[in-house]
Amino acid sequence: MGMVLSSLTDAARLVGVHGVRATMREAVPGLVKGIKAAQINKADAKALGAVTERVLQSRLASLADLQDPYRYGSKFERYLSNASNVFTKATGLGWWNDTMKTMASVMTQNRMMRNALNYAGADAREKAYMAYLGIDEDMAQRIAGQFRKHGVEEDGIYGANVGDWDDDLAARAWGAALNKDVDRTIITKGVADTPLWMKTNWGKLIMQFKSFGLASHQRVLIAGLQERPHRLAEQMVFATAIGMLVAWLKYKERGDDEEAERLLNNPGLWIADGLDRTGILSLPFEISNTAEKVVGVGGISGAFSALAGDEDRGGTVSRYANRGALGAVLGTSAGLFEDLATIAEQLSAGDLKKSGVNAMLRQLPGATLPGVRTAIHVGAKPLLHGETE
């Protein structure tokens, strides 16, 4: 549940890439209606490898940098990879990712086919979009020819039916373009999205769970500013609203009603929290959030709180609420040792505090799974806290 909650802002990417009108006209009907052309698009997307999460279960492993197809893995690394597959199924992340990629694939195929069928009449931006996907005028004509022979059009949705195409080169170009656009719409980290130093042992240790931010920075912010900035602005507004909901639900999920109420009473902090969860300004927020943990000086969230006139300007965004200074700088593995040190120190002194209880709960296997997290934080955590008071 927690992973799916954090991924709800993916829905705004459809708006950022294709626009509000196309999202409402194609993505939603393509998902909920039984349109034959949309069903063909879904089947093509699965066959071409654009929608495979429920088969490969690789999303969580990619976010956590647990698997890399280009490196040799030890038995322990293979164990982590297999464990991530099981946890991906348990969290529902595979279902959510495939749903979003299905909607994105319907929209991408519609947009590509519209441009291919009327390439001469397409405007300069749409031709640039096709060129970005590796489709020139000649290839567009070949794709259009294959659609006229094998495709289906229904209610403004084009079903390419690629499996029946007899032009193998056109089919490969179509598949490559589809995968490229879907992977940048629903952010899927690629090999080239992170610098080489992050592939070293120390780099992987420090930057674990942060490589997605680098991919988002390039595929969302940089690409959005270069393409259609007004769509990036629309995405930012939509995603921030969803992110605000996610931040509030995250606190409620773990039974932290005090922090949830704090968001409601401090709109500046709440907006900053929502913007942080969009992933659009991932690098600035990573730097700001880390600095807040280390030096205690308000960064971006503090600036938003000041602008909004919040009563309480000492809060931090919910993503970093449970991170210590060491974990914020050196990654989750360092945060693990920081938690163990806190637990050992308080137990040896015979004075278990709330920070120690929270650190102990973070070490429980499966504590972030749907239902389990809520049961621990709403049921067990208050009892443990009561014993520490």
Buried (B, 14 or more C-beta within 10 A) or exposed (E): BBBBBBBBBBBBBBBBBBBBEBBEBBBEBBBEEEBBBBBBBBBBBBEBBBBBBBEEBBBBBBBBBBBBEEEEBEEEBEEBBBBBBEBBBBBBBBBBBBBBBBBBBBBBBBBBBBBBBEBEEBEEEBBEBBEBBEBEBEBBBBBBBBBEEBBBBBEEBBBBBBEEBEBEEBBEBBBBBBBBBBBBBBBBBBEEBBEEEBBEEEBBBBBBEBBBBBBBBBBBBEBBEEBBEEBBEBBBEBBBBBBBBBBBBBBBBBBBEEBBEBBEEBBBBBBBBBBBBBBBBBBBBBEBBBBBBEEEEBBBBBBBBEEBEBEEBBBBBBBBBBBBBBBBBBBBEBBBEBBEEBBEEBEEEEEBBEBBBBBBBBEEEEBBBBEBBBEBBBEBBEEBBEEEE
